[in-house]
């Protein structure tokens, strides 16, 4: 199973990064992390503190599902952002 975990803001990253780490430990689960980078400057600080770089950095708010064909989506994105997909 491939799971896409999407986040864009600092608070979303703080919530999602532990989930990403936990999912990576599950046998048979492939995790793809993706950021929209809504708040680039403070988001990068959080990523650095977790020692993580997202698999996909859209650096924008559209096009997520054109890049990845997930079996499931875990999102902490605001409803307006998620609605763009």
Sine and cosine of phi, psi and omega as CSV:
sin_phi,cos_phi,sin_psi,cos_psi,sin_omega,cos_omega
0.00,0.00,0.69,-0.72,0.07,-1.00
-0.96,-0.28,0.81,-0.58,0.01,-1.00
-0.89,-0.46,0.79,-0.61,0.06,-1.00
-0.99,-0.12,0.81,-0.59,0.07,-1.00
-0.92,-0.39,0.90,-0.43,-0.08,-1.00
-0.92,-0.38,0.66,-0.76,0.05,-1.00
-0.48,-0.88,0.36,-0.93,-0.04,-1.00
-0.69,-0.73,-0.51,0.86,-0.07,-1.00
-0.94,-0.34,0.21,-0.98,0.03,-1.00
-0.84,0.54,-0.77,0.64,0.01,-1.00
-0.87,0.49,-0.61,0.80,0.03,-1.00
-0.91,0.42,-0.66,0.75,0.02,-1.00
-0.90,0.44,-0.67,0.74,0.01,-1.00
-0.87,0.50,-0.59,0.80,0.04,-1.00
-0.97,0.25,-0.65,0.76,-0.15,-0.99
-0.99,0.12,-0.53,0.85,-0.09,-1.00
-0.87,0.48,-0.66,0.75,0.10,-1.00
-0.91,0.42,-0.55,0.84,0.05,-1.00
-0.91,0.42,-0.67,0.74,0.03,-1.00
-0.86,0.51,-0.73,0.68,0.00,-1.00
-0.88,0.48,-0.67,0.74,0.01,-1.00
-0.91,0.41,-0.67,0.74,0.00,-1.00
-0.91,0.41,-0.56,0.83,0.02,-1.00
-0.89,0.46,-0.41,0.91,-0.02,-1.00
-0.99,0.10,-0.12,0.99,-0.04,-1.00
-1.00,0.05,0.86,-0.52,0.03,-1.00
-0.87,0.50,0.67,-0.74,0.03,-1.00
0.99,0.12,0.02,1.00,-0.01,-1.00
-0.95,-0.33,0.79,-0.61,0.09,-1.00
-0.96,-0.28,0.81,-0.59,-0.06,-1.00
-0.94,-0.34,0.76,-0.65,0.10,-0.99
-0.89,-0.45,0.87,-0.50,0.03,-1.00
-0.99,-0.15,0.63,-0.78,-0.06,-1.00
-0.62,-0.79,0.71,-0.70,0.09,-1.00
-0.89,-0.46,0.60,-0.80,0.12,-0.99
-1.00,-0.01,-0.26,0.96,0.06,-1.00
0.85,0.52,0.76,0.65,0.03,-1.00
-0.88,0.47,-0.62,0.78,-0.02,-1.00
-0.85,-0.52,0.93,0.37,-0.17,-0.99
-0.73,0.68,-0.79,0.61,-0.13,-0.99
-0.90,0.44,-0.67,0.75,0.00,-1.00
-1.00,0.07,-0.43,0.90,0.08,-1.00
-0.90,0.43,-0.69,0.73,0.00,-1.00
-0.87,0.49,-0.56,0.83,0.05,-1.00
-0.89,0.45,-0.68,0.74,0.00,-1.00
-0.93,0.38,-0.70,0.71,0.02,-1.00
-0.85,0.52,-0.67,0.74,0.00,-1.00
-0.91,0.42,-0.66,0.75,-0.01,-1.00
-0.91,0.41,-0.48,0.88,0.07,-1.00
-1.00,0.04,-0.12,0.99,-0.03,-1.00
0.91,0.41,0.61,0.79,-0.08,-1.00
-0.78,-0.63,0.60,-0.80,0.19,-0.98
-0.86,-0.51,0.73,-0.69,0.01,-1.00
-0.91,0.41,0.48,-0.88,0.06,-1.00
-0.91,0.41,-0.59,0.80,-0.01,-1.00
-0.77,-0.64,0.78,-0.63,0.06,-1.00
-0.87,-0.50,0.99,-0.17,-0.05,-1.00
-0.95,0.31,-0.51,0.86,-0.04,-1.00
0.81,0.58,0.48,0.88,0.02,-1.00
-0.25,-0.97,-0.09,-1.00,-0.10,-0.99
-0.93,-0.37,0.18,0.98,-0.03,-1.00
-0.69,-0.72,0.31,-0.95,0.14,-0.99
1.00,-0.06,0.12,0.99,-0.10,-0.99
-0.85,0.52,-0.77,0.64,-0.10,-0.99
-0.98,0.20,-0.15,0.99,0.12,-0.99
-0.97,0.22,-0.41,0.91,-0.03,-1.00
-1.00,-0.03,-0.49,0.87,-0.09,-1.00
-0.73,-0.69,0.64,-0.77,0.05,-1.00
-0.92,-0.38,0.98,0.19,-0.12,-0.99
-0.98,0.21,0.41,-0.91,0.16,-0.99
-0.99,0.16,-0.48,0.88,-0.01,-1.00
-0.51,-0.86,0.32,-0.95,0.02,-1.00
-0.76,-0.65,0.78,-0.62,0.16,-0.99
-0.93,-0.36,0.86,-0.52,-0.09,-1.00
-0.67,-0.74,0.72,-0.70,0.16,-0.99
-0.96,-0.29,0.21,0.98,-0.02,-1.00
-0.92,0.38,0.52,-0.85,0.10,-1.00
-0.87,0.50,0.44,-0.90,-0.09,-1.00
-0.87,0.49,-0.54,0.84,0.02,-1.00
-0.90,0.44,-0.67,0.74,0.01,-1.00
-0.93,0.37,-0.71,0.71,-0.02,-1.00
-0.90,0.45,-0.53,0.85,0.00,-1.00
-0.90,0.44,-0.36,0.93,0.02,-1.00
-0.94,0.33,-0.24,0.97,-0.07,-1.00
-1.00,-0.10,0.00,0.00,0.00,0.00
